């Protein structure tokens, strides 16, 4: 099985030894995205709605680079530092889909990179 690395300058550069996404076996695996602005590498903080919106925009940019949309997403994982943020994050997250939602889990964690409050990873199919 071959794999193809897909990165874009429209999403934050990886902050470690990983790629933004890898296409393999008919799927696109997108690394967890945090609310980092791709042009400045600054963290969007202070408002969970703004943070989640930036995360979703980063994911959207990676999907677009692979010529995919949120309609192709089959699985997501949301990591939160506080489950009290769930309702707000869920509202922003849901607004990026057309109602045909992927499978998902949401997990509370002690901490996330750069002390952000939310990180989201995705798996998308490359064909519908």
C-alpha positions as CSV (number, residue, x, y, z in Angstrom):
1,X,0.0,0.0,0.0
2,X,1.4,3.4,-0.9
3,X,0.8,6.6,1.0
4,X,0.8,10.2,0.0
5,X,1.7,13.0,2.3
6,X,-0.6,16.1,2.0
7,X,0.4,19.4,3.6
8,X,-0.8,22.9,2.9
9,X,0.4,26.4,3.9
10,X,-3.3,27.2,4.5
11,X,-3.1,25.3,7.8
12,X,-0.5,25.5,10.6
13,X,2.8,23.7,10.0
14,X,3.3,20.7,12.2
15,X,4.9,21.5,15.6
16,X,6.5,18.0,15.8
17,X,7.6,15.1,13.7
18,X,4.4,14.5,11.8
19,X,2.5,15.6,8.7
20,X,-0.8,17.5,8.5
21,X,-2.3,14.5,6.7
22,X,-1.6,11.2,5.1
23,X,-3.6,9.6,2.3
24,X,-3.5,5.8,2.3
25,X,-5.9,2.9,1.5
26,X,-8.7,5.2,0.2
27,X,-8.7,7.3,3.4
28,X,-7.2,10.6,4.4
29,X,-5.9,10.7,8.0
30,X,-5.7,14.3,9.3
31,X,-3.6,15.0,12.3
32,X,-5.1,16.8,15.3
33,X,-5.5,20.5,14.7
34,X,-5.3,23.1,17.4
35,X,-6.5,26.7,17.1
36,X,-3.3,28.0,15.6
37,X,-3.4,30.7,12.9
38,X,-1.6,29.3,9.8
39,X,0.0,32.6,8.8
40,X,1.3,33.8,12.2
41,X,1.5,30.6,14.2
42,X,-0.3,32.4,17.0
43,X,-2.8,30.6,19.1
44,X,-6.4,31.8,19.0
45,X,-7.4,31.9,22.6
46,X,-9.8,33.4,25.1
47,X,-13.0,32.3,23.5
48,X,-13.8,28.7,22.8
49,X,-16.1,29.6,19.9
50,X,-13.2,31.4,18.1
51,X,-10.8,28.6,19.1
52,X,-13.1,25.9,17.6
53,X,-13.8,27.9,14.5
54,X,-10.0,28.2,13.8
55,X,-9.5,24.5,14.4
56,X,-12.3,23.7,11.9
57,X,-10.9,26.2,9.4
58,X,-7.5,24.5,9.7
59,X,-9.2,21.1,9.0
60,X,-11.1,22.5,6.1
61,X,-7.9,23.8,4.5
62,X,-6.3,20.4,4.8
63,X,-9.4,18.7,3.3
64,X,-9.4,21.3,0.4
65,X,-5.7,20.6,-0.3
66,X,-6.7,16.9,-0.7
67,X,-9.7,18.0,-2.9
68,X,-12.1,16.9,-0.3
69,X,-14.8,18.6,1.9
70,X,-16.5,17.9,5.2
71,X,-18.9,15.6,3.3
72,X,-16.0,13.2,3.0
73,X,-15.3,13.0,6.7
74,X,-16.2,9.6,8.2
75,X,-14.7,9.9,11.7
76,X,-13.6,12.6,14.1
77,X,-12.1,12.8,17.5
78,X,-12.5,15.9,19.7
79,X,-10.2,16.4,22.6
80,X,-11.3,19.0,25.3
81,X,-9.5,20.1,28.4
82,X,-12.9,20.8,30.0
83,X,-16.2,19.0,29.2
84,X,-17.9,22.2,30.3
85,X,-16.9,23.5,26.8
86,X,-18.7,20.6,25.0
87,X,-21.9,22.5,24.1
88,X,-20.1,25.5,22.6
89,X,-17.6,23.3,20.7
90,X,-20.4,21.0,19.5
91,X,-22.3,24.0,18.1
92,X,-19.4,25.3,16.1
93,X,-18.3,21.8,15.0
94,X,-21.9,20.9,13.8
95,X,-22.1,24.1,11.7
96,X,-19.4,22.9,9.4
97,X,-21.4,19.8,8.3
98,X,-24.6,19.6,6.3
99,X,-26.3,17.2,8.7
100,X,-24.7,14.0,7.4
101,X,-22.4,13.8,10.4
102,X,-19.4,11.5,10.8
103,X,-18.9,9.0,13.6
104,X,-17.2,10.8,16.6
105,X,-16.0,10.6,20.1
106,X,-15.2,13.5,22.5
107,X,-12.6,12.9,25.1
108,X,-11.6,15.1,28.1
109,X,-7.9,15.3,28.6
110,X,-5.7,16.9,31.2
111,X,-3.8,19.1,28.7
112,X,-3.2,19.8,25.0
113,X,-0.3,21.2,23.1
114,X,0.4,24.9,23.5
115,X,-2.2,24.9,26.4
116,X,-5.1,25.1,24.0
117,X,-8.6,24.0,25.0
118,X,-9.6,22.0,21.9
119,X,-7.9,19.7,19.3
120,X,-9.7,17.8,16.6
121,X,-8.5,15.0,14.3
122,X,-10.4,13.5,11.3
123,X,-10.5,10.6,8.9
124,X,-12.0,11.2,5.5
125,X,-12.8,8.9,2.6
126,X,-11.3,9.9,-0.7
127,X,-14.4,8.7,-2.6
128,X,-18.1,9.1,-1.9
